[in-house]
């Protein structure tokens, strides 16, 4: 008769129990089987999960976390930079819309012939036929700030690169 353990290439439980020394053998009641008997939690031995020790599992977990972080970092950086670019373009678009509105308003102003005459008189100094123009120059308008004072820096007589070369080489000219 073939035992249950011999199909797997090993010896059955009955053979191993028979080979154990007497003091190691346990006596069980005939009705109780090993599967029916509850094992206490303290006696349960926790073996490695998936055949790996705790340290190896932690190393694999850390590697997976790092790989996930690196795979998320590049798209996240791209997303954030594109979001900043979108904000910048929206701000620029708002400025351009305001400029277009102002130019449209200015175009409507210049459609009036009277406004064109005023602009020609002020900006281009045009006069109508038969008018005598007078130009009044005030002393503050002639030279700007500090018009009566001599310039504080002398204007260089040579090119900038020659001055640079003289300063580096130590030549005085």
DSSP file (Angstrom, degrees, kcal/mol; ACC not computed):
  #  RESIDUE AA STRUCTURE BP1 BP2  ACC     N-H-->O    O-->H-N    N-H-->O    O-->H-N    TCO  KAPPA ALPHA  PHI   PSI    X-CA   Y-CA   Z-CA
    1    1 A X              0   0    0      0, 0.0     2,-0.5     0, 0.0     0, 0.0   0.000 360.0 360.0 360.0 136.5    0.0    0.0    0.0
    2    2 A X        -     0   0    0      1,-0.0     2,-0.1     2,-0.0     5,-0.0  -0.756 360.0-138.6 -92.7 130.2    1.3    3.4   -1.0
    3    3 A X     >  -     0   0    0     -2,-0.5     4,-0.5     1,-0.1     3,-0.4  -0.299  22.3-109.3 -81.6 169.0    1.3    6.1    1.7
    4    4 A X  T >4 S+     0   0    0      1,-0.2     3,-0.7     2,-0.2     4,-0.4   0.860 115.1  51.1 -68.8 -35.2    0.3    9.6    1.3
    5    5 A X  G >4>S+     0   0    0      1,-0.2     5,-1.3     2,-0.2     3,-0.6   0.686  96.3  68.8 -77.1 -19.4    3.8   11.0    1.7
    6    6 A X  G >45S+     0   0    0     -3,-0.4     3,-1.0     1,-0.2    -1,-0.2   0.732  86.3  67.6 -77.0 -18.7    5.4    8.7   -0.8
    7    7 A X  G <<5S+     0   0    0     -3,-0.7    -1,-0.2    -4,-0.5    -2,-0.2   0.835  99.6  51.0 -67.0 -30.2    3.6   10.4   -3.8
    8    8 A X  G < 5S-     0   0    0     -3,-0.6    -1,-0.3    -4,-0.4    -2,-0.2   0.401 122.6-103.4 -88.8   4.0    5.7   13.5   -3.2
    9    9 A X  T < 5S+     0   0    0     -3,-1.0    -3,-0.2     1,-0.4     2,-0.2   0.436  92.6  85.8  92.4  -0.2    8.9   11.7   -3.2
   10   10 A X  S   <S-     0   0    0     -5,-1.3    -1,-0.4     1,-0.1     2,-0.3  -0.460  85.6 -80.2-117.0-168.5    9.4   11.8    0.6
   11   11 A X        -     0   0    0     -2,-0.2    -1,-0.1    -3,-0.1     5,-0.0  -0.709  46.8-112.8 -95.6 150.5    8.3    9.7    3.5
   12   12 A X     >  -     0   0    0     -2,-0.3     4,-1.6     1,-0.1     5,-0.2  -0.111  30.9-100.2 -73.4 174.2    4.9   10.1    5.0
   13   13 A X  H  > S+     0   0    0      1,-0.2     4,-2.5     2,-0.2     5,-0.2   0.836 121.1  57.9 -66.7 -33.2    4.1   11.4    8.4
   14   14 A X  H  > S+     0   0    0      1,-0.2     4,-1.6     2,-0.2    -1,-0.2   0.882 105.0  50.4 -66.9 -35.7    3.7    8.0    9.9
   15   15 A X  H  > S+     0   0    0      2,-0.2     4,-1.3     1,-0.2    -1,-0.2   0.915 112.3  46.2 -68.6 -40.7    7.2    7.1    8.8
   16   16 A X  H  X S+     0   0    0     -4,-1.6     4,-0.8     1,-0.2    -2,-0.2   0.876 111.6  51.8 -70.7 -35.1    8.7   10.2   10.4
   17   17 A X  H  < S+     0   0    0     -4,-2.5     3,-0.4     1,-0.2    -1,-0.2   0.855 108.4  52.0 -67.7 -32.5    6.7    9.7   13.6
   18   18 A X  H  < S+     0   0    0     -4,-1.6    -1,-0.2     1,-0.2    -2,-0.2   0.810 107.4  52.4 -73.2 -28.3    7.9    6.2   13.8
   19   19 A X  H  < S+     0   0    0     -4,-1.3    -1,-0.2    -5,-0.1    -2,-0.2   0.639  88.8  99.2 -83.1 -13.1   11.5    7.2   13.5
   20   20 A X  S  < S-     0   0    0     -4,-0.8     5,-0.0    -3,-0.4    -3,-0.0  -0.381  84.1-101.4 -72.6 150.3   11.3    9.8   16.3
   21   21 A X    >>  -     0   0    0      1,-0.1     4,-1.6    -2,-0.1     3,-0.7  -0.292  33.3-110.0 -66.0 160.1   12.6    8.8   19.7
   22   22 A X  T 34 S+     0   0    0      1,-0.2    -1,-0.1     2,-0.2     3,-0.1   0.871 115.0  53.8 -62.5 -40.6   10.1    7.9   22.3
   23   23 A X  T 34 S+     0   0    0      1,-0.2    -1,-0.2     3,-0.0    -2,-0.0   0.760 109.6  49.0 -70.9 -22.9   10.5   11.0   24.5
   24   24 A X  T <4 S+     0   0    0     -3,-0.7    -1,-0.2     2,-0.1    -2,-0.2   0.784  90.5  96.9 -84.8 -28.7    9.9   13.3   21.5
   25   25 A X     <  -     0   0    0     -4,-1.6     2,-0.4    -3,-0.1    -8,-0.0  -0.324  68.2-142.0 -63.2 140.4    6.8   11.5   20.4
   26   26 A X        -     0   0    0     -2,-0.0     2,-0.7     2,-0.0    -1,-0.1  -0.780   6.6-132.8-103.0 147.1    3.6   13.1   21.5
   27   27 A X        -     0   0    0     -2,-0.4     2,-0.3     0, 0.0    -2,-0.0  -0.884  28.8-178.2-100.9 125.2    0.7   11.1   22.6
   28   28 A X        -     0   0    0     -2,-0.7     2,-0.1     4,-0.1     5,-0.0  -0.870  33.1-102.2-119.1 152.1   -2.5   12.4   21.1
   29   29 A X        -     0   0    0     -2,-0.3     3,-0.5     1,-0.1    -1,-0.0  -0.403  35.6-115.6 -67.3 155.1   -6.0   11.2   21.5
   30   30 A X  S    S+     0   0    0      1,-0.2    -1,-0.1    -2,-0.1    -2,-0.0   0.799 112.6  50.8 -65.1 -30.0   -7.2    9.0   18.7
   31   31 A X  S    S+     0   0    0      2,-0.0     2,-0.3     0, 0.0    -1,-0.2   0.774  94.0  84.7 -81.3 -25.9  -10.0   11.5   17.7
   32   32 A X        -     0   0    0     -3,-0.5     2,-0.3     4,-0.0    -4,-0.1  -0.584  58.5-169.5 -83.2 136.4   -7.7   14.6   17.5
   33   33 A X    >>  -     0   0    0     -2,-0.3     4,-1.1     1,-0.1     3,-0.5  -0.788  36.9-106.8-115.6 163.5   -5.8   15.3   14.4
   34   34 A X  T 34 S+     0   0    0     -2,-0.3     3,-0.1     1,-0.2    -1,-0.1   0.819 118.6  52.7 -63.3 -28.4   -3.0   17.9   13.9
   35   35 A X  T 34 S+     0   0    0      1,-0.2    -1,-0.2     3,-0.0    -3,-0.0   0.810 106.3  52.6 -77.8 -27.9   -5.3   20.2   11.9
   36   36 A X  T <4 S+     0   0    0     -3,-0.5     2,-0.5     2,-0.1    -1,-0.2   0.729  90.1  91.2 -77.2 -21.7   -8.0   20.2   14.5
   37   37 A X  S  < S-     0   0    0     -4,-1.1     2,-0.2    -3,-0.1    -5,-0.0  -0.630  77.2-132.1 -81.7 122.1   -5.7   21.2   17.3
   38   38 A X        -     0   0    0     -2,-0.5     2,-0.5     1,-0.0    -2,-0.1  -0.497  16.9-136.9 -72.8 140.8   -5.4   25.0   17.8
   39   39 A X        -     0   0    0     -2,-0.2     5,-0.1     1,-0.0    -1,-0.0  -0.833  19.5-117.7 -97.8 134.1   -1.9   26.3   18.1
   40   40 A X     >  -     0   0    0     -2,-0.5     4,-0.9     1,-0.1     3,-0.5  -0.361  20.6-122.6 -67.4 150.7   -1.1   28.9   20.8
   41   41 A X  T  4 S+     0   0    0      1,-0.2     3,-0.4     2,-0.2    -1,-0.1   0.835 110.0  57.0 -65.6 -32.6    0.0   32.3   19.4
   42   42 A X  T  4 S+     0   0    0      1,-0.2    -1,-0.2     3,-0.0    -2,-0.0   0.826 107.3  48.0 -69.4 -29.4    3.2   32.1   21.5
   43   43 A X  T  4 S+     0   0    0     -3,-0.5     2,-0.3     2,-0.1    -1,-0.2   0.652  86.7 105.2 -86.3 -14.3    4.2   28.8   19.9
   44   44 A X     <  -     0   0    0     -4,-0.9     2,-0.6    -3,-0.4    -3,-0.0  -0.485  63.3-147.8 -69.3 129.5    3.5   30.0   16.3
   45   45 A X        -     0   0    0     -2,-0.3     2,-0.8     0, 0.0    -2,-0.1  -0.867   4.8-142.6-101.2 126.0    6.7   30.7   14.5
   46   46 A X        -     0   0    0     -2,-0.6     2,-0.1     3,-0.0     3,-0.1  -0.785  19.2-162.4 -90.0 115.4    6.6   33.5   12.0
   47   47 A X        -     0   0    0     -2,-0.8     2,-0.1     1,-0.1     5,-0.1  -0.415  37.2 -72.2 -87.1 169.6    8.8   32.6    9.0
   48   48 A X    >   -     0   0    0     -2,-0.1     3,-1.1     1,-0.1     2,-0.4  -0.380  50.0-117.5 -64.9 138.9   10.0   35.1    6.5
   49   49 A X  B >  S-A   52   0A   0      3,-0.5     3,-1.8     1,-0.3    -1,-0.1  -0.639  95.4  -3.3 -79.3 131.0    7.3   36.4    4.2
   50   50 A X  T 3  S-     0   0    0     -2,-0.4    -1,-0.3     1,-0.3     3,-0.1   0.725 127.4 -68.3  57.9  23.6    8.0   35.5    0.5
   51   51 A X  T <  S+     0   0    0     -3,-1.1     2,-0.3     1,-0.2    -1,-0.3   0.696 107.3 120.7  75.0  18.6   11.3   34.0    1.7
   52   52 A X  B <   -A   49   0A   0     -3,-1.8    -3,-0.5    -5,-0.1    -1,-0.2  -0.894  59.1-126.2-118.6 146.5   12.8   37.4    2.7
   53   53 A X     >  -     0   0    0     -2,-0.3     4,-2.4    -5,-0.2     5,-0.2  -0.312  34.6-101.3 -79.7 170.9   14.1   38.6    6.0
   54   54 A X  H  > S+     0   0    0      1,-0.2     4,-2.3     2,-0.2     5,-0.2   0.883 121.4  52.0 -61.9 -40.1   12.9   41.8    7.6
   55   55 A X  H  > S+     0   0    0      2,-0.2     4,-2.2     1,-0.2    -1,-0.2   0.905 110.6  47.1 -65.2 -42.0   16.0   43.7    6.5
   56   56 A X  H  > S+     0   0    0      2,-0.2     4,-2.6     1,-0.2    -1,-0.2   0.897 110.9  51.8 -68.4 -38.6   15.7   42.7    2.9
   57   57 A X  H  X S+     0   0    0     -4,-2.4     4,-2.6     2,-0.2    -2,-0.2   0.917 110.4  49.1 -62.3 -41.6   12.0   43.5    2.9
   58   58 A X  H  X S+     0   0    0     -4,-2.3     4,-2.6     2,-0.2    -2,-0.2   0.894 111.3  49.6 -64.7 -39.8   12.8   47.0    4.2
   59   59 A X  H  X S+     0   0    0     -4,-2.2     4,-2.2     2,-0.2    -2,-0.2   0.910 112.4  46.9 -65.4 -41.9   15.5   47.5    1.6
   60   60 A X  H  X S+     0   0    0     -4,-2.6     4,-2.4     2,-0.2    -2,-0.2   0.912 112.6  50.2 -65.7 -41.7   13.1   46.4   -1.2
   61   61 A X  H  X S+     0   0    0     -4,-2.6     4,-2.5     2,-0.2    -2,-0.2   0.919 110.9  48.7 -61.9 -44.2   10.4   48.7    0.2
   62   62 A X  H  X S+     0   0    0     -4,-2.6     4,-2.5     1,-0.2    -1,-0.2   0.891 111.2  50.7 -63.5 -39.0   12.9   51.7    0.3
   63   63 A X  H  X S+     0   0    0     -4,-2.2     4,-2.5     2,-0.2    -2,-0.2   0.910 111.1  47.9 -64.5 -41.9   14.0   50.9   -3.3
   64   64 A X  H  X S+     0   0    0     -4,-2.4     4,-2.4     2,-0.2    -2,-0.2   0.915 112.1  49.4 -65.3 -42.4   10.3   50.9   -4.4
   65   65 A X  H  X S+     0   0    0     -4,-2.5     4,-2.6     2,-0.2    -2,-0.2   0.919 112.3  48.2 -63.3 -43.2    9.6   54.1   -2.6
   66   66 A X  H  X S+     0   0    0     -4,-2.5     4,-2.7     2,-0.2     5,-0.2   0.910 111.1  50.5 -63.5 -41.9   12.7   55.8   -4.1
   67   67 A X  H  X S+     0   0    0     -4,-2.5     4,-2.2     2,-0.2    -2,-0.2   0.911 112.0  47.4 -63.6 -41.2   11.8   54.6   -7.6
   68   68 A X  H  X S+     0   0    0     -4,-2.4     4,-1.5     2,-0.2    -2,-0.2   0.915 111.9  50.2 -64.9 -42.2    8.2   55.9   -7.2
   69   69 A X  H  X S+     0   0    0     -4,-2.6     4,-1.9     1,-0.2    -2,-0.2   0.914 112.9  46.2 -63.1 -42.0    9.5   59.3   -5.9
   70   70 A X  H  X S+     0   0    0     -4,-2.7     4,-1.0     1,-0.2    -1,-0.2   0.865 111.1  51.7 -69.3 -34.7   11.9   59.6   -8.8
   71   71 A X  H  X S+     0   0    0     -4,-2.2     4,-0.5    -5,-0.2    -1,-0.2   0.767 115.9  41.6 -73.8 -22.7    9.3   58.6  -11.4
   72   72 A X  H  X S+     0   0    0     -4,-1.5     4,-2.1    -5,-0.2    -2,-0.2   0.738 102.8  69.6 -90.4 -25.7    6.9   61.3   -9.9
   73   73 A X  H  X S+     0   0    0     -4,-1.9     4,-2.6     1,-0.2     5,-0.2   0.907  97.2  48.1 -63.5 -46.1    9.6   64.0   -9.5
   74   74 A X  H  X S+     0   0    0     -4,-1.0     4,-2.4     2,-0.2     5,-0.2   0.946 114.7  43.3 -66.3 -49.6   10.2   64.8  -13.2
   75   75 A X  H  X S+     0   0    0     -4,-0.5     4,-2.6     1,-0.2    -1,-0.2   0.884 114.5  52.4 -63.2 -34.2    6.6   65.1  -14.2
   76   76 A X  H  X S+     0   0    0     -4,-2.1     4,-2.6     2,-0.2    -2,-0.2   0.926 109.7  47.9 -65.6 -43.6    5.8   67.1  -11.1
   77   77 A X  H  X S+     0   0    0     -4,-2.6     4,-2.4     2,-0.2     5,-0.2   0.909 112.9  49.0 -62.3 -41.9    8.7   69.5  -11.9
   78   78 A X  H  X S+     0   0    0     -4,-2.4     4,-2.5     2,-0.2    -2,-0.2   0.917 111.1  50.2 -63.0 -43.4    7.5   69.8  -15.4
   79   79 A X  H  X S+     0   0    0     -4,-2.6     4,-2.3     1,-0.2    -2,-0.2   0.929 111.7  47.5 -60.9 -46.1    3.9   70.5  -14.3
   80   80 A X  H  X S+     0   0    0     -4,-2.6     4,-2.0     2,-0.2    -1,-0.2   0.896 112.9  47.8 -65.4 -40.3    5.0   73.2  -11.8
   81   81 A X  H  X S+     0   0    0     -4,-2.4     4,-2.2     1,-0.2    -1,-0.2   0.898 113.1  48.6 -68.2 -38.2    7.2   75.0  -14.4
   82   82 A X  H  X S+     0   0    0     -4,-2.5     4,-2.4     2,-0.2    -2,-0.2   0.868 108.7  53.9 -68.6 -34.6    4.4   74.8  -17.0
   83   83 A X  H  X S+     0   0    0     -4,-2.3     4,-2.2     2,-0.2    -2,-0.2   0.906 109.2  48.3 -64.0 -40.7    2.0   76.2  -14.4
   84   84 A X  H  X S+     0   0    0     -4,-2.0     4,-2.4     2,-0.2    -2,-0.2   0.893 111.2  50.8 -64.9 -39.6    4.3   79.1  -13.7
   85   85 A X  H  X S+     0   0    0     -4,-2.2     4,-2.6     2,-0.2    -2,-0.2   0.898 109.2  50.8 -64.2 -39.6    4.6   79.7  -17.5
   86   86 A X  H  X S+     0   0    0     -4,-2.4     4,-2.5     2,-0.2    -2,-0.2   0.919 110.1  49.5 -64.1 -43.2    0.8   79.7  -17.8
   87   87 A X  H  X S+     0   0    0     -4,-2.2     4,-2.3     2,-0.2    -2,-0.2   0.919 111.9  48.9 -60.6 -43.7    0.5   82.2  -15.0
   88   88 A X  H  X S+     0   0    0     -4,-2.4     4,-2.5     1,-0.2    -2,-0.2   0.918 112.4  47.4 -62.9 -43.7    3.1   84.4  -16.7
   89   89 A X  H  X S+     0   0    0     -4,-2.6     4,-2.6     2,-0.2    -1,-0.2   0.873 111.1  51.2 -67.7 -36.5    1.4   84.2  -20.1
   90   90 A X  H  X S+     0   0    0     -4,-2.5     4,-2.1     2,-0.2    -1,-0.2   0.906 111.4  48.0 -65.5 -40.4   -2.0   85.0  -18.5
   91   91 A X  H  X S+     0   0    0     -4,-2.3     4,-2.1     2,-0.2    -2,-0.2   0.920 113.4  47.4 -64.1 -43.9   -0.5   88.1  -16.8
   92   92 A X  H  X S+     0   0    0     -4,-2.5     4,-2.5     1,-0.2    -2,-0.2   0.889 110.2  52.8 -64.5 -39.8    1.1   89.2  -20.0
   93   93 A X  H  X S+     0   0    0     -4,-2.6     4,-2.3     2,-0.2    -1,-0.2   0.890 107.9  51.1 -63.8 -39.5   -2.1   88.6  -21.9
   94   94 A X  H  X S+     0   0    0     -4,-2.1     4,-2.2     2,-0.2    -2,-0.2   0.908 110.5  49.2 -64.3 -41.3   -4.0   90.8  -19.4
   95   95 A X  H  X S+     0   0    0     -4,-2.1     4,-2.3     1,-0.2    -2,-0.2   0.915 111.5  49.0 -62.8 -42.4   -1.4   93.5  -19.9
   96   96 A X  H  X S+     0   0    0     -4,-2.5     4,-2.6     2,-0.2    -2,-0.2   0.878 108.9  52.7 -67.1 -36.6   -1.7   93.3  -23.6
   97   97 A X  H  X S+     0   0    0     -4,-2.3     4,-2.5     2,-0.2    -1,-0.2   0.918 109.7  49.1 -62.3 -42.6   -5.5   93.4  -23.4
   98   98 A X  H  X S+     0   0    0     -4,-2.2     4,-2.3     1,-0.2    -2,-0.2   0.903 111.7  49.3 -63.1 -40.1   -5.2   96.6  -21.3
   99   99 A X  H  X S+     0   0    0     -4,-2.3     4,-2.6     2,-0.2    -2,-0.2   0.902 110.4  50.2 -65.6 -40.7   -2.8   98.1  -23.9
  100  100 A X  H  X S+     0   0    0     -4,-2.6     4,-2.4     2,-0.2    -2,-0.2   0.907 110.2  50.7 -63.5 -41.5   -5.2   97.2  -26.8
  101  101 A X  H  X S+     0   0    0     -4,-2.5     4,-2.2     2,-0.2    -2,-0.2   0.916 111.7  47.5 -61.6 -43.2   -8.1   98.8  -24.9
  102  102 A X  H  X S+     0   0    0     -4,-2.3     4,-2.4     1,-0.2    -2,-0.2   0.911 112.7  48.3 -65.2 -42.3   -6.0  102.0  -24.4
  103  103 A X  H  X S+     0   0    0     -4,-2.6     4,-2.3     2,-0.2    -1,-0.2   0.863 110.1  52.2 -67.8 -34.3   -4.9  102.0  -28.0
  104  104 A X  H  X S+     0   0    0     -4,-2.4     4,-2.1     2,-0.2    -1,-0.2   0.916 110.5  48.2 -65.0 -42.2   -8.5  101.5  -29.2
  105  105 A X  H  X S+     0   0    0     -4,-2.2     4,-1.8     1,-0.2    -2,-0.2   0.907 111.8  49.6 -62.2 -42.4   -9.6  104.5  -27.0
  106  106 A X  H  X S+     0   0    0     -4,-2.4     4,-2.4     2,-0.2    -2,-0.2   0.880 108.4  53.2 -65.5 -38.1   -6.8  106.6  -28.4
  107  107 A X  H  X S+     0   0    0     -4,-2.3     4,-0.7     1,-0.2    -1,-0.2   0.905 107.9  50.7 -63.0 -41.8   -7.8  105.6  -32.0
  108  108 A X  H >< S+     0   0    0     -4,-2.1     3,-0.5     1,-0.2     4,-0.4   0.875 109.8  51.1 -64.2 -36.2  -11.3  106.8  -31.3
  109  109 A X  H >< S+     0   0    0     -4,-1.8     3,-1.4     1,-0.2     6,-0.3   0.923 108.6  50.5 -64.0 -44.3   -9.9  110.1  -30.0
  110  110 A X  H 3< S+     0   0    0     -4,-2.4    -1,-0.2     1,-0.3    -2,-0.2   0.562  92.7  75.3 -76.2  -6.0   -7.8  110.6  -33.1
  111  111 A X  T << S+     0   0    0     -4,-0.7     2,-0.5    -3,-0.5    -1,-0.3   0.719  79.6  86.3 -72.8 -20.2  -10.8  110.0  -35.3
  112  112 A X  S <> S-     0   0    0     -3,-1.4     4,-1.5    -4,-0.4     3,-0.3  -0.706  75.8-146.5 -80.9 124.6  -12.0  113.5  -34.3
  113  113 A X  H  > S+     0   0    0     -2,-0.5     4,-1.9     1,-0.2    -1,-0.1   0.826  97.6  57.5 -63.0 -31.1  -10.4  116.2  -36.6
  114  114 A X  H  > S+     0   0    0      1,-0.2     4,-2.1     2,-0.2    -1,-0.2   0.897 104.9  50.6 -66.5 -39.1  -10.3  118.7  -33.8
  115  115 A X  H  > S+     0   0    0     -3,-0.3     4,-2.3    -6,-0.3    -1,-0.2   0.873 107.5  54.1 -65.5 -36.2   -8.2  116.3  -31.7
  116  116 A X  H  X S+     0   0    0     -4,-1.5     4,-2.4     2,-0.2    -2,-0.2   0.906 107.7  50.2 -64.4 -41.5   -5.8  115.9  -34.6
  117  117 A X  H  X S+     0   0    0     -4,-1.9     4,-2.2     2,-0.2    -2,-0.2   0.911 110.8  49.7 -62.4 -41.8   -5.4  119.7  -34.8
  118  118 A X  H  X S+     0   0    0     -4,-2.1     4,-2.4     1,-0.2     5,-0.2   0.925 111.5  48.2 -63.6 -43.7   -4.6  119.9  -31.1
  119  119 A X  H  X>S+     0   0    0     -4,-2.3     4,-2.6     1,-0.2     5,-0.8   0.902 110.5  51.8 -63.2 -41.3   -2.1  117.0  -31.4
  120  120 A X  H  X5S+     0   0    0     -4,-2.4     6,-2.0     1,-0.2     4,-0.7   0.888 111.9  46.5 -64.2 -39.5   -0.4  118.7  -34.4
  121  121 A X  H  <5S+     0   0    0     -4,-2.2     4,-0.4     4,-0.2    -2,-0.2   0.926 120.7  37.1 -68.3 -44.2   -0.1  122.0  -32.5
  122  122 A X  H  <5S+     0   0    0     -4,-2.4    -2,-0.2    -5,-0.2    -3,-0.2   0.959 129.0  26.1 -76.9 -51.7    1.3  120.4  -29.3
  123  123 A X  H  <5S+     0   0    0     -4,-2.6    -3,-0.2    -5,-0.2    -2,-0.1   0.889 133.9  29.4 -84.6 -39.9    3.5  117.6  -30.5
  124  124 A X  S  <<S-     0   0    0     -5,-0.8    -3,-0.2    -4,-0.7    -1,-0.2   0.497  95.9-129.8-101.7  -5.3    4.6  118.8  -34.0
  125  125 A X        +     0   0    0     -4,-0.4    -4,-0.2    -5,-0.3     2,-0.2   0.865  46.4 165.9  58.1  41.2    4.4  122.5  -33.3
  126  126 A X        -     0   0    0     -6,-2.0     2,-0.3    -9,-0.1    -1,-0.2  -0.520  20.3-156.7 -80.9 153.1    2.3  123.2  -36.4
  127  127 A X        -     0   0    0     -2,-0.2     2,-0.1     4,-0.1     3,-0.1  -0.949  19.5-111.7-129.0 153.5    0.6  126.5  -36.9
  128  128 A X    >   -     0   0    0     -2,-0.3     3,-2.1     1,-0.1     2,-0.0  -0.478  50.4 -82.6 -78.3 153.2   -2.4  127.4  -39.0
  129  129 A X  T 3  S+     0   0    0      1,-0.3    -1,-0.1    -2,-0.1     3,-0.1  -0.343 118.4  24.5 -58.4 132.0   -2.0  129.6  -42.0
  130  130 A X  T 3  S+     0   0    0      1,-0.4    -1,-0.3    -3,-0.1     2,-0.2   0.251  95.8 116.2  96.5 -10.9   -1.9  133.3  -41.0
  131  131 A X    <   -     0   0    0     -3,-2.1     2,-0.6     1,-0.0    -1,-0.4  -0.631  59.7-137.6 -89.9 150.5   -0.8  132.6  -37.4
  132  132 A X        -     0   0    0     -2,-0.2     2,-0.2    -3,-0.1    -4,-0.0  -0.934  19.2-143.7-106.9 117.0    2.6  133.9  -36.1
  133  133 A X        -     0   0    0     -2,-0.6     2,-0.4    -6,-0.0    -6,-0.0  -0.585  12.7-165.2 -82.8 143.7    4.4  131.3  -34.0
  134  134 A X        -     0   0    0     -2,-0.2     2,-0.5     2,-0.0    -2,-0.0  -0.993   4.6-158.2-124.9 133.9    6.4  132.3  -30.9
  135  135 A X        -     0   0    0     -2,-0.4     2,-0.6     2,-0.0    -2,-0.0  -0.960   7.3-166.9-111.7 122.9    8.9  130.1  -29.2
  136  136 A X        -     0   0    0     -2,-0.5     2,-0.6     2,-0.0    -2,-0.0  -0.942   1.1-165.3-111.5 122.1    9.8  130.9  -25.6
  137  137 A X        -     0   0    0     -2,-0.6     2,-0.2     3,-0.0    -2,-0.0  -0.933   6.6-154.6-109.2 123.0   12.8  129.3  -24.0
  138  138 A X    >>  -     0   0    0     -2,-0.6     3,-1.2     1,-0.1     4,-0.9  -0.616  27.7-113.8 -89.8 154.3   13.1  129.5  -20.3
  139  139 A X  H 3> S+     0   0    0      1,-0.3     4,-0.8    -2,-0.2     3,-0.4   0.833 116.3  55.1 -60.2 -31.8   16.5  129.2  -18.7
  140  140 A X  H 3> S+     0   0    0      1,-0.2     4,-0.7     2,-0.1    -1,-0.3   0.755 105.1  54.8 -72.6 -21.5   15.7  125.9  -17.1
  141  141 A X  H <4 S+     0   0    0     -3,-1.2    -1,-0.2     1,-0.1    -2,-0.2   0.711  95.6  67.8 -82.9 -20.4   14.7  124.4  -20.4
  142  142 A X  H  < S+     0   0    0     -4,-0.9    -2,-0.1    -3,-0.4    -1,-0.1   0.937 118.7   5.3 -72.1 -47.8   18.0  125.1  -22.2
  143  143 A X  H  < S-     0   0    0     -4,-0.8    -1,-0.2     1,-0.3    -2,-0.1   0.539  90.5-133.5-118.2  -6.5   20.4  122.8  -20.5
  144  144 A X    ><  -     0   0    0     -4,-0.7     3,-0.9    -5,-0.2    -1,-0.3  -0.427  65.5  -6.3  81.4-164.5   18.5  120.7  -18.1
  145  145 A X  T 3  S+     0   0    0      1,-0.2    -5,-0.0    -2,-0.1    -4,-0.0  -0.430 137.4   9.2 -68.1 133.4   19.7  120.2  -14.5
  146  146 A X  T >  S+     0   0    0     -2,-0.2     3,-0.9     1,-0.1    -1,-0.2   0.869  77.8 154.2  70.6  37.3   23.1  121.7  -13.8
  147  147 A X  T <   +     0   0    0     -3,-0.9    -2,-0.1     1,-0.2    -1,-0.1   0.832  69.8  49.7 -70.5 -31.7   23.4  123.5  -17.1
  148  148 A X  T 3  S+     0   0    0      2,-0.1     2,-0.3     0, 0.0    -1,-0.2   0.504  96.3  87.9 -85.8  -3.0   25.7  126.2  -15.9
  149  149 A X  S <  S-     0   0    0     -3,-0.9     2,-0.1     1,-0.1     3,-0.1  -0.718  81.2-114.9 -98.9 145.9   28.2  123.8  -14.3
  150  150 A X        -     0   0    0     -2,-0.3    -2,-0.1     1,-0.1    -1,-0.1  -0.413  46.3 -88.2 -70.8 154.2   31.1  122.2  -16.1
  151  151 A X        -     0   0    0      1,-0.1    -1,-0.1    -2,-0.1    -5,-0.0  -0.355  28.9-142.9 -64.1 143.3   30.9  118.4  -16.6
  152  152 A X  S    S+     0   0    0     -3,-0.1     2,-0.4     1,-0.1    -1,-0.1   0.801  83.6  51.4 -79.5 -29.4   32.4  116.4  -13.6
  153  153 A X  S    S-     0   0    0      3,-0.0     2,-0.2     0, 0.0    -1,-0.1  -0.887  83.9-126.9-110.8 139.8   34.0  113.7  -15.8
  154  154 A X        -     0   0    0     -2,-0.4     2,-0.4     1,-0.1    -2,-0.0  -0.562  28.1-111.8 -80.7 149.1   36.1  114.3  -18.8
  155  155 A X        -     0   0    0     -2,-0.2    -1,-0.1     1,-0.1     2,-0.0  -0.671  37.4-114.0 -80.0 127.3   35.2  112.6  -22.0
  156  156 A X        -     0   0    0     -2,-0.4    -1,-0.1     1,-0.1     4,-0.1  -0.350  16.8-154.0 -66.1 142.1   37.7  109.9  -22.9
  157  157 A X  S    S+     0   0    0      2,-0.1     2,-0.3    -2,-0.0    -1,-0.1   0.538  74.3  54.6 -92.5  -8.6   39.8  110.6  -26.1
  158  158 A X  S    S-     0   0    0      1,-0.1    -2,-0.0     2,-0.0     5,-0.0  -0.765  96.3 -81.4-122.4 169.5   40.5  107.0  -26.8
  159  159 A X     >  -     0   0    0     -2,-0.3     4,-1.9     1,-0.1     3,-0.2  -0.223  39.1-114.7 -68.4 158.0   38.4  103.9  -27.3
  160  160 A X  H  > S+     0   0    0      1,-0.2     4,-2.2     2,-0.2     5,-0.1   0.859 114.8  53.4 -64.2 -36.3   37.1  101.9  -24.4
  161  161 A X  H  > S+     0   0    0      2,-0.2     4,-2.4     1,-0.2    -1,-0.2   0.830 106.9  52.3 -70.7 -30.1   39.2   98.8  -25.2
  162  162 A X  H  > S+     0   0    0     -3,-0.2     4,-2.5     2,-0.2    -1,-0.2   0.898 109.8  49.1 -69.5 -39.6   42.4  100.9  -25.3
  163  163 A X  H  X S+     0   0    0     -4,-1.9     4,-2.1     2,-0.2    -2,-0.2   0.899 111.7  49.7 -64.4 -39.5   41.6  102.3  -21.9
  164  164 A X  H  X S+     0   0    0     -4,-2.2     4,-2.0     2,-0.2    -2,-0.2   0.936 111.1  48.3 -63.7 -46.1   40.9   98.8  -20.6
  165  165 A X  H  X S+     0   0    0     -4,-2.4     4,-2.9     1,-0.2     6,-0.3   0.901 111.1  50.9 -62.6 -41.2   44.2   97.6  -22.0
  166  166 A X  H  X>S+     0   0    0     -4,-2.5     4,-1.3     1,-0.2     5,-0.8   0.886 110.3  49.4 -63.4 -38.3   46.1  100.5  -20.5
  167  167 A X  H  <5S+     0   0    0     -4,-2.1    -1,-0.2     2,-0.2    -2,-0.2   0.849 115.3  43.8 -70.4 -32.5   44.6   99.9  -17.1
  168  168 A X  H  <5S+     0   0    0     -4,-2.0    -2,-0.2     1,-0.2    -1,-0.2   0.912 117.4  43.4 -77.1 -43.6   45.5   96.2  -17.3
  169  169 A X  H  <5S-     0   0    0     -4,-2.9    -2,-0.2    -5,-0.2    -1,-0.2   0.660 107.9-122.3 -79.3 -14.4   49.0   96.6  -18.6
  170  170 A X  T  <5 +     0   0    0     -4,-1.3     2,-0.2     1,-0.3    -3,-0.2   0.541  60.2 146.3  88.3   5.2   49.7   99.5  -16.2
  171  171 A X      < -     0   0    0     -5,-0.8     2,-0.5    -6,-0.3    -1,-0.3  -0.560  38.6-146.9 -77.6 140.7   50.5  102.0  -19.0
  172  172 A X              0   0    0     -2,-0.2    -5,-0.0     1,-0.1    -1,-0.0  -0.921 360.0 360.0-108.0 130.5   49.6  105.6  -18.4
  173  173 A X              0   0    0     -2,-0.5    -1,-0.1   -10,-0.0    -2,-0.0   0.406 360.0 360.0-135.9 360.0   48.5  107.6  -21.3
